């Protein structure tokens, strides 16, 4: 399986949108986001192996990877982004809808990944030094999004910092 890293011009819009998300969260902590896009020729590796090829400093022994839906990814992303809010900024269930399925964020990536058909995997780790799924003070997230039709893999991660 060959992986070719891509840097499309839409990533500037994506970066701008992520900065706006961070600015909209009323918290003393600021969110950072990281994303990488790769094109592949054939999907012949496991998700764990693909992650290890892109992020050499991952701790796969302490990691879990769970296949989830786009809706579940939005729920978990909002849970993480809401984790740095005080009780004033949260809804009744403690989660604020910061990102929705209609957010500009997904429109910026529509040419590369179709979230309605893509395989989405959440990467979690207990290692605070893991190169892909760690780094936040109160919260962090990491997702691997694979679209076999467009032959694209998006790595999307983030965390909060002061």
C-alpha atoms as one frame of an Amber mdcrd trajectory, in Angstrom:
protein
   0.000   0.000   0.000   1.487   3.321  -1.085   0.581   6.521   0.741   1.087
   9.938  -0.873   0.655  12.994   1.356  -1.441  15.773  -0.143  -1.759  19.465
   0.727  -4.831  20.752  -1.101  -5.617  24.495  -1.198  -8.900  23.752   0.604
  -6.829  23.071   3.705  -6.410  26.841   4.069 -10.201  27.125   4.402 -10.234
  24.100   6.696  -7.547  25.679   8.883  -9.467  28.973   8.986 -12.646  27.183
  10.040 -10.827  25.280  12.795  -9.357  28.551  14.095 -12.888  29.990  14.226
 -14.057  26.947  16.219 -11.246  27.435  18.720 -12.018  31.157  19.017 -15.727
  30.442  19.593 -15.149  28.241  22.648 -15.289  30.462  25.756 -12.452  28.918
  27.702  -9.034  29.910  29.020  -7.696  26.968  26.999  -7.195  27.146  23.250
  -7.827  24.205  20.943  -5.278  23.128  18.368  -6.064  20.907  15.418  -3.941
  18.750  13.154  -4.950  17.139   9.910  -3.202  15.189   7.215  -4.567  13.909
   3.943  -3.124  10.943   2.074  -3.979   9.291  -1.197  -3.598   5.511  -1.396
  -3.459   3.037  -4.264  -5.035   0.079  -2.467  -6.340  -0.432   1.030  -4.274
  -3.457   1.988  -3.203  -2.505   5.533  -5.055  -2.442   8.827  -6.001   0.917
  10.319  -3.394   0.412  13.076  -0.651  -0.186  10.509  -1.704   2.843   8.481
  -1.558   5.042  11.601   1.885   3.668  12.452   3.143   4.499   8.957   1.973
   8.117   9.172   2.802   8.750  12.854   6.022   6.988  13.806   5.727   7.913
  17.512   2.426   6.168  18.274   1.967   3.665  21.077  -0.283   1.052  19.505
  -0.021  -1.195  22.573  -1.933   1.381  24.654  -4.306   2.438  21.884  -7.806
   1.394  20.957  -9.411   1.914  17.582 -13.173   1.849  17.235 -15.137   2.044
  13.999 -17.879   4.665  14.380 -20.456   6.531  12.304 -20.288  10.162  11.208
 -23.001  11.001  13.763 -20.989   9.327  16.533 -17.889  11.235  15.436 -19.803
  14.527  15.722 -21.097  13.559  19.179 -17.621  12.638  20.419 -16.041  15.706
  18.860 -18.603  17.943  20.581 -18.052  16.128  23.893 -14.321  16.800  23.650
 -14.711  20.428  22.556 -17.246  21.017  25.356 -14.941  19.510  27.992 -13.095
  22.799  28.461 -16.257  24.848  28.957 -17.429  25.913  32.355 -20.978  24.963
  33.352 -22.293  28.232  31.818 -21.357  27.182  28.283 -22.848  23.696  28.362
 -26.317  22.443  27.618 -28.382  20.344  30.020 -26.529  17.117  29.168 -23.157
  18.865  29.481 -22.395  18.971  25.750 -22.605  22.046  23.560 -23.250  21.586
  19.827 -20.113  23.299  18.544 -19.816  21.279  15.332 -22.814  19.991  13.372
 -23.202  17.916  10.231 -23.870  21.172   8.367 -20.675  22.911   9.486 -18.426
  24.515   6.882 -15.736  22.177   8.129 -17.133  19.217   6.186 -17.854  21.257
   3.065 -14.137  22.146   2.843 -13.281  18.443   2.657 -16.163  17.177   0.499
 -13.983  16.838  -2.598 -11.638  14.474  -0.783 -13.772  12.561   1.705 -17.474
  11.746   1.553 -18.441  11.343   5.193 -21.678   9.551   4.324 -19.782   6.578
   2.892 -16.371   6.819   4.568 -15.100   4.449   7.229 -14.501   6.479  10.379
 -12.281   5.205  13.171 -11.751   6.838  16.550  -8.246   6.437  17.951  -7.852
   6.611  21.737  -4.771   6.110  23.853  -3.766   6.177  27.495  -0.245   7.304
  26.605   0.041  11.096  27.077   3.048  11.157  24.727   1.391   9.324  21.821
   2.064  11.212  18.595  -1.444  10.906  17.176  -4.085  10.691  19.874  -2.844
  12.752  22.806  -1.728  16.159  23.901  -4.702  17.940  25.404  -4.918  19.162
  28.988  -8.637  18.405  29.438  -9.492  16.748  26.163  -8.141  15.427  22.908
  -9.436  13.471  19.951  -8.141  11.578  16.929 -10.035  10.184  13.961  -8.977
   8.280  10.848 -11.420   8.760   7.976 -11.021   6.456   4.975 -12.896   6.994
   1.709 -12.205   4.014  -0.529 -14.005   5.556  -3.502 -11.818   8.683  -3.647
  -8.817   6.716  -2.270  -8.216   9.310   0.435  -7.384   8.962   4.129  -7.859
  11.932   6.436  -6.170  11.992   9.838  -7.931  14.543  12.062  -6.801  15.168
  15.635  -6.700  17.914  18.225  -6.483  18.876  21.845  -6.605  21.835  24.171
  -3.655  23.756  25.569  -3.048  26.934  27.533
